């Protein structure tokens, strides 16, 4: 089976996940600004933006590799996930925030990740996969 449908669906999933992550990140940064002040909101916005960029870049790599053999695609996907998690962890450690402000970094990153995953789950729920869809329903 050609993977052409997956590539188109992959870009739609990317857009849905990015929008959900962006919305969740914006809410987290607004909440941080309200509770902790502008300095923490700026650091939270940096963390949220970088987290969104890491996940979007990882998803783009997966979409571009969608035509690969399934085993190779699985390996690429797993490597992409590991790099994303390590990059986000390194980002949290690298941003200039004292220990008292790390919770705001965590809130921003966690909100973006939760939004990203929510967008992907919502997208996959709406995605019709030709391999598993019944052809009897199309007649």
C-alpha positions in Angstrom: 0.0 0.0 0.0 1.3 3.4 -0.9 1.9 5.8 2.0 0.6 8.8 0.1 -2.5 9.1 2.3 -0.2 9.1 5.4 1.9 12.0 4.2 -1.2 14.2 3.7 -2.7 13.1 7.0 0.7 13.7 8.7 0.6 17.3 7.8 -3.0 17.7 9.0 -2.0 16.0 12.3 0.9 18.4 12.6 -1.3 21.4 12.2 -3.9 20.1 14.7 -1.3 19.2 17.3 0.6 22.5 16.8 -2.6 24.5 17.3 -3.6 22.6 20.4 0.0 23.0 21.8 0.1 26.7 21.0 -3.2 27.3 22.7 -2.2 25.3 25.8 1.2 27.1 25.9 -0.5 30.5 25.6 -2.8 29.6 28.6 0.2 28.5 30.6 2.2 31.6 29.9 -0.8 33.8 30.7 -1.3 32.0 34.0 2.4 32.3 34.8 2.2 36.0 34.0 -0.8 36.5 36.3 0.6 34.4 39.2 4.3 35.0 39.0 5.0 38.1 37.0 6.4 39.1 33.7 9.9 37.7 34.1 8.7 34.2 34.7 6.2 34.6 31.9 9.0 35.4 29.5 11.0 32.4 30.5 7.9 30.2 30.3 7.2 31.6 26.8 10.7 30.7 25.7 10.3 27.2 27.1 6.8 26.8 25.6 8.0 28.0 22.2 11.1 25.8 22.2 9.1 22.8 23.3 6.6 23.4 20.4 9.5 23.7 18.0 11.1 20.4 19.2 7.8 18.5 18.8 7.0 20.1 15.4 10.4 19.3 14.1 10.2 15.7 15.3 6.8 15.4 13.6 8.1 16.8 10.4 10.9 14.2 10.4 8.3 11.5 10.9 6.1 12.7 8.1 9.1 13.0 5.7 10.1 9.4 6.6 6.5 8.1 6.2 7.4 6.3 2.9 10.1 4.3 4.6 9.7 0.6 5.5 7.6 0.2 8.6 10.5 -1.1 10.7 12.8 1.8 9.7 10.0 4.3 10.3 9.5 2.8 13.9 13.2 3.3 14.6 13.2 6.8 13.2 10.1 7.6 15.3 11.6 6.2 18.5 14.9 8.1 17.9 12.9 11.3 17.3 11.0 10.9 20.5 14.2 10.3 22.5 15.8 13.4 21.0 12.7 15.4 21.7 12.6 14.4 25.4 16.3 15.0 25.9 16.1 18.3 24.1 13.3 19.5 26.3 15.1 18.3 29.4 18.2 20.1 28.3 16.2 23.3 27.6 14.7 23.3 31.1 18.2 22.9 32.6 19.7 25.6 30.3 17.2 28.4 30.8 18.2 30.9 33.4 15.8 30.3 36.2 16.6 29.9 39.9 15.2 26.8 41.6 12.2 28.9 42.8 11.2 29.5 39.2 11.6 26.1 37.7 8.0 25.2 38.4 6.9 27.8 35.9 9.2 26.3 33.3 7.7 22.9 34.1 4.1 24.3 33.8 4.9 25.8 30.4 6.5 22.7 29.0 3.9 20.4 30.5 1.1 22.5 29.1 2.6 22.4 25.6 3.2 18.6 25.7 -0.3 18.0 27.0 -1.7 20.2 24.3 0.4 18.5 21.6 -0.7 15.1 22.7 -4.3 16.2 22.9 -4.1 17.5 19.4 -2.5 14.3 18.1 -5.1 12.1 19.8 -7.9 14.2 18.4 -6.4 14.1 15.0 -5.9 10.4 15.0 -9.5 9.9 16.2 -10.7 11.7 13.1 -8.2 10.1 10.8 -9.6 7.3 8.7 -7.0 4.6 8.1 -7.6 2.8 4.7 -6.1 -0.4 6.0 -8.6 -0.8 8.7 -11.7 0.9 7.3 -14.3 -1.4 5.9 -14.9 -1.2 2.2 -18.5 -2.4 2.8 -19.4 1.0 4.3 -18.3 2.8 1.1 -20.8 0.9 -1.2 
